[in-house]
């Protein structure tokens, strides 16, 4: 029994104690691991905020475009005046009533909304049917008989709507939404394009 006691006593005294240096190294490892986890969490949070800003921008873009599409063609024609293209960066209650343009703050983030309105020239050619063609002194054209249809040469007369030969019948409408990322240093922008057509005249 005494032999076992002496062995146990010798084992206790021979065992090395934990040094201060080992404690410091263990603490440093814990700090480094914690900082890495915090950095990862912070990165995930910043990416989530970035995604939310993108979603907000899409919602603003969709709202602006839908508001513009409720307006008649004459509003866009009036907004252009004699110009072929114009950019609107502020609200225009005369031509675009109810449309939010300019600076817009949503959830603490600032977005800039602008509308670019421009004339869209339409041009097409066609081959008219010669209804005055005669054979043996008689008109040969019959609308019910396709074999009598005689097409003339291709022409674009009456098929050009450029504001000179014919009035403009289509207007291109672009809405841009822009904002800044990474502490207001990196510009971002999304846009949508549609066409407004004069179907009344």
C-alpha positions in Angstrom: 0.0 0.0 0.0 2.8 2.4 0.8 4.4 1.6 -2.5 1.3 2.7 -4.3 1.2 5.9 -2.2 4.8 6.8 -3.1 4.0 6.2 -6.8 1.0 8.4 -6.7 2.9 11.1 -4.9 5.8 11.0 -7.4 3.4 11.1 -10.3 1.8 14.3 -9.0 5.1 16.1 -8.5 6.4 15.0 -11.8 3.4 16.3 -13.8 4.1 19.6 -15.6 2.0 22.6 -14.7 0.3 24.9 -17.4 2.5 27.8 -18.1 1.4 31.4 -18.6 2.8 31.2 -22.1 0.5 28.3 -23.0 -2.5 30.2 -21.6 -1.6 33.3 -23.8 -1.3 31.1 -26.9 -4.6 29.4 -26.2 -6.3 32.8 -25.7 -4.8 34.1 -29.0 -6.1 31.1 -30.9 -9.6 31.7 -29.4 -9.5 35.4 -30.3 -8.4 34.7 -33.9 -11.2 32.1 -34.3 -13.7 34.6 -32.8 -12.6 37.4 -35.1 -12.9 35.2 -38.1 -16.4 34.2 -37.2 -17.3 37.9 -36.6 -15.9 38.8 -39.9 -18.0 36.1 -41.6 -21.1 37.3 -39.9 -20.4 40.9 -40.8 -19.9 40.0 -44.4 -23.1 38.0 -44.5 -25.0 41.0 -43.0 -23.5 43.4 -45.5 -24.5 41.1 -48.4 -28.0 40.9 -47.1 -28.3 44.7 -46.9 -26.9 44.9 -50.5 -29.6 42.4 -51.7 -32.3 44.4 -49.9 -31.2 47.6 -51.6 -31.4 45.8 -55.0 -34.9 44.6 -54.2 -35.9 48.2 -53.2 -34.5 49.5 -56.5 -36.5 47.0 -58.5 -39.7 47.9 -56.7 -39.0 51.7 -57.4 -38.3 50.9 -61.0 -41.5 48.8 -61.4 -43.6 51.5 -59.7 -42.2 54.3 -61.9 -42.6 52.4 -65.1 -46.2 51.4 -64.2 -47.0 55.0 -63.3 -45.7 56.2 -66.7 -47.6 53.6 -68.6 -50.9 54.9 -67.2 -50.4 58.2 -69.1 -51.7 58.8 -72.7 -49.4 59.3 -75.7 -50.1 63.0 -75.8 -48.4 63.6 -72.5 -45.1 62.1 -73.8 -45.5 64.1 -77.1 -46.0 67.3 -75.1 -43.0 66.5 -72.8 -40.7 66.1 -75.8 -41.9 69.3 -77.6 -39.6 69.9 -80.5 -36.7 67.8 -79.1 -36.0 64.3 -80.2 -35.0 63.2 -76.7 -35.2 64.5 -73.2 -34.1 63.3 -69.7 -36.3 64.1 -66.7 -34.6 64.0 -63.3 -37.2 65.8 -61.3 -41.0 65.5 -60.9 -43.0 67.0 -63.8 -46.5 67.5 -62.6 -47.6 68.9 -66.0 -46.6 66.0 -68.3 -46.1 63.2 -65.8 -48.5 63.8 -62.9 -48.2 61.3 -60.1 -44.9 59.9 -61.3 -42.1 59.9 -58.7 -38.8 61.2 -60.3 -35.7 62.5 -58.8 -34.4 61.6 -55.3 -36.3 59.0 -53.3 -35.4 57.7 -49.8 -36.6 54.2 -48.9 -35.6 52.6 -45.6 -32.7 55.0 -45.1 -31.2 54.4 -48.6 -31.2 57.1 -51.2 -32.2 56.3 -54.8 -32.2 58.5 -57.9 -34.9 58.0 -60.5 -34.9 59.5 -64.0 -36.9 59.0 -67.1 -35.5 59.3 -70.6 -38.1 60.0 -73.3 -37.1 59.9 -77.0 -38.8 59.7 -80.4 -38.8 56.2 -82.0 -38.7 56.4 -85.8 -40.8 53.7 -87.5 -40.0 52.7 -91.1 -41.3 49.8 -93.1 -41.7 49.0 -96.8 -44.4 47.2 -98.7 -45.5 46.2 -102.2 -48.9 47.8 -103.1 -51.4 46.0 -105.3 -51.9 47.6 -108.8 -55.7 47.9 -109.0 -55.5 50.0 -112.2 -53.9 47.2 -114.3 -55.9 46.5 -117.4 -56.0 43.6 -119.9 -57.9 44.1 -123.1 -59.3 47.4 -121.9 -60.7 45.9 -118.7 -59.5 46.1 -115.2 -58.2 42.7 -114.2 -58.1 43.2 -110.4 -60.7 41.3 -108.4 -60.4 41.3 -104.6 -62.0 37.9 -104.4 -59.6 36.3 -107.0 -55.9 36.3 -105.8 -54.7 35.3 -109.2 -55.5 38.8 -110.4 -53.5 40.6 -107.8 -50.5 42.3 -109.4 -48.0 43.7 -107.0 -46.0 46.9 -107.8 -42.4 47.5 -106.8 -41.4 47.7 -103.1 -41.8 51.2 -101.7 -41.7 52.9 -98.3 -44.0 55.8 -99.3 -46.4 56.4 -96.4 -44.5 53.9 -94.3 -42.0 56.3 -92.6 -43.1 57.9 -89.3 -40.1 60.1 -88.5 -41.8 63.4 -87.7 -41.2 64.8 -91.2 -42.9 62.6 -93.7 -45.4 61.3 -91.2 -45.9 62.3 -87.5 -44.1 60.3 -84.8 -46.3 57.4 -83.7 -44.0 55.7 -81.1 -42.0 57.0 -78.2 -39.3 55.1 -76.3 -39.5 55.4 -72.6 -36.6 54.4 -70.3 -36.6 54.5 -66.5 -33.3 54.4 -64.6 -32.8 53.8 -60.9 -29.4 54.4 -59.5 -27.8 54.2 -56.0 -24.4 53.9 -54.3 -22.9 50.8 -52.7 -19.8 50.2 -50.4 -20.0 53.3 -48.3 -21.3 55.5 -51.2 -18.3 54.7 -53.4 -19.6 52.2 -56.0 -22.5 53.4 -58.3 -25.1 50.8 -59.2 -28.0 51.2 -61.8 -30.8 49.2 -63.2 -33.2 50.3 -66.0 -36.3 49.2 -67.9 -37.4 50.2 -71.4 -40.8 50.2 -73.0 -42.6 51.9 -75.9 -45.7 54.1 -75.9 -47.6 54.0 -79.2 -50.3 56.4 -80.6 -53.2 54.2 -81.4 -55.8 57.0 -81.3 -54.9 59.0 -84.4 
